[in-house]
Amino acid sequence: MAEIKPMALIESMKKKVCEHSDVYFRTNKQTGKVTTGKLCNPSEKEPSAAQIATKARFAKVAAAVRAVLENPTEKAKLEAEYKAQHKYGSLFGYAMHKLNSQYDQNGDPING
């Protein structure tokens, strides 16, 4: 089977082509492989209370992670760990993974 090399325009794409499109593009930063996906049958229901709570927790933890990344010493420490691993494609994603367990169900820091 032949290997397909996408044209340069597609290699640089990410997310959606336009707001009306349901096709998403993603480029793996380590391998350079471009993948696409299509959003099929999106939910039209109102989000449940659990989904709203999860979204609020994520927002609180993400804000806390951004604050940690603004601290130069913490950022340098996380950057060194990030460069030594290959699972996460961004420093923010790696920091979310590392620091997520330090927050409770409401997104508040766990003391201790």
C-alpha positions as semicolon CSV with decimal commas, in nm:
position;residue;x (nm);y (nm);z (nm)
1;M;0,000;0,000;0,000
2;A;0,134;0,342;-0,091
3;E;0,209;0,605;0,169
4;I;0,032;0,933;0,109
5;K;0,218;1,257;0,172
6;P;-0,028;1,544;0,223
7;M;0,031;1,871;0,047
8;A;0,190;2,153;0,251
9;L;-0,145;2,328;0,309
10;I;-0,293;2,025;0,486
11;E;0,027;1,961;0,687
12;S;-0,009;2,300;0,854
13;M;-0,381;2,272;0,931
14;K;-0,521;2,212;1,274
15;K;-0,868;2,218;1,422
16;K;-1,150;2,297;1,176
17;V;-1,123;2,448;0,830
18;C;-1,411;2,685;0,904
19;E;-1,678;2,721;1,170
20;H;-1,933;2,535;0,954
21;S;-1,711;2,234;0,895
22;D;-1,740;1,914;1,095
23;V;-1,399;1,778;0,986
24;Y;-1,107;1,830;1,224
25;F;-0,735;1,812;1,139
26;R;-0,457;1,723;1,382
27;T;-0,082;1,692;1,327
28;N;0,123;1,474;1,561
29;K;0,416;1,696;1,661
30;Q;0,659;1,407;1,703
31;T;0,585;1,200;1,394
32;G;0,444;1,470;1,166
33;K;0,150;1,243;1,079
34;V;-0,172;1,429;0,990
35;T;-0,499;1,275;1,102
36;T;-0,854;1,385;1,043
37;G;-1,175;1,319;1,224
38;K;-1,537;1,403;1,171
39;L;-1,786;1,505;1,437
40;C;-2,088;1,286;1,382
41;N;-2,423;1,323;1,555
42;P;-2,330;1,592;1,808
43;S;-2,553;1,606;2,115
44;E;-2,827;1,867;2,108
45;K;-2,938;1,803;2,467
46;E;-2,875;2,043;2,751
47;P;-2,565;1,944;2,954
48;S;-2,630;1,754;3,276
49;A;-2,537;1,888;3,620
50;A;-2,241;1,648;3,630
51;Q;-2,115;1,776;3,294
52;I;-2,145;2,137;3,408
53;A;-1,959;2,054;3,732
54;T;-1,682;1,879;3,537
55;K;-1,649;2,177;3,303
56;A;-1,625;2,416;3,600
57;R;-1,363;2,196;3,770
58;F;-1,157;2,181;3,450
59;A;-1,168;2,560;3,418
60;K;-1,049;2,608;3,778
61;V;-0,766;2,355;3,744
62;A;-0,659;2,500;3,407
63;A;-0,640;2,850;3,560
64;A;-0,430;2,713;3,848
65;V;-0,197;2,538;3,601
66;R;-0,156;2,862;3,404
67;A;-0,060;3,036;3,729
68;V;0,200;2,765;3,805
69;L;0,344;2,801;3,454
70;E;0,386;3,176;3,508
71;N;0,629;3,102;3,794
72;P;0,975;3,072;3,623
73;T;1,119;2,816;3,868
74;E;0,813;2,589;3,854
75;K;0,797;2,624;3,477
76;A;1,165;2,529;3,439
77;K;1,114;2,220;3,657
78;L;0,806;2,110;3,460
79;E;0,979;2,186;3,128
80;A;1,269;1,954;3,216
81;E;1,026;1,673;3,304
82;Y;0,820;1,744;2,991
83;K;1,122;1,715;2,762
84;A;1,212;1,378;2,915
85;Q;0,876;1,222;2,823
86;H;0,703;1,154;2,490
87;K;0,339;1,097;2,584
88;Y;0,218;1,459;2,602
89;G;0,252;1,696;2,308
90;S;0,243;2,027;2,496
91;L;0,385;2,164;2,819
92;F;0,037;2,273;2,927
93;G;-0,104;1,924;2,867
94;Y;0,181;1,769;3,065
95;A;0,132;2,020;3,349
96;M;-0,242;1,944;3,357
97;H;-0,159;1,574;3,387
98;K;0,096;1,627;3,665
99;L;-0,105;1,876;3,870
100;N;-0,460;1,745;3,819
101;S;-0,441;1,505;4,115
102;Q;-0,363;1,795;4,348
103;Y;-0,718;1,931;4,315
104;D;-1,043;1,794;4,459
105;Q;-1,376;1,731;4,282
106;N;-1,462;2,103;4,296
107;G;-1,126;2,212;4,153
108;D;-0,999;2,343;4,487
109;P;-0,642;2,261;4,596
110;I;-0,601;1,962;4,825
111;N;-0,411;2,071;5,135
112;G;-0,154;1,825;5,251
